[in-house]
Amino acid sequence: MSDYVPLHSHSGKLKKESLGESFTLELKRNLDILSTIPKKRLQKSLVLKQS
């Protein structure tokens, strides 16, 4: 999982002829999936995996 994902998606390949001399890729911050898990549950899960 990445920290950033493209702001706009395209359904196919982008041809360099249609993009011109330069291309700007806008990114947005991706959801941090670990922050969505309650800390107590995450700590318990980490302890179980170490055993």
N, C-alpha and C positions, 0 to 999 in steps of 0.2 A: 504494500500500500504506500502511496506517495503522499508527501505533504501538500503538493499542489496538483491540480488537474486543469486541463484546458477550459477556458471560459466558454468557448463556442466549439461545438463538435461539427464535423463534416461527415457526410454519408459515404464518401469515397475518397480516392486519392486526389491530392491537390497538385495540379500540373504547374510546373515552374513557369511555363509560358504565360499562364493566366495570373500568376502572382506578381510578376514584374521583377525588378532588380532587388527589392528587399521584401521581407515578410516579417510581420510582428505577431508573435504568439502571446496572447493574453492568458494569464493563469489566475486561478482563484484558489484560496486555501481549501484543502480537503478536510472533511470531518475527521477529527482525531478519535478513532474508535475506542482507544483505551480510556479516554476521558468519559465515555458514556457508561462504563462499568463502575458500579459502586466500589469504593476503595476496599471495603471489608471483603467483598466477594473476590476482588482481584488478588488480595493478599492470601486469602484462603486457597485460591486456585494455584498460586505460585508455590505455596507450601506443599500442596498435594503433588505437584509435578516433581519436586525435588526428592521425594521419598522413593 
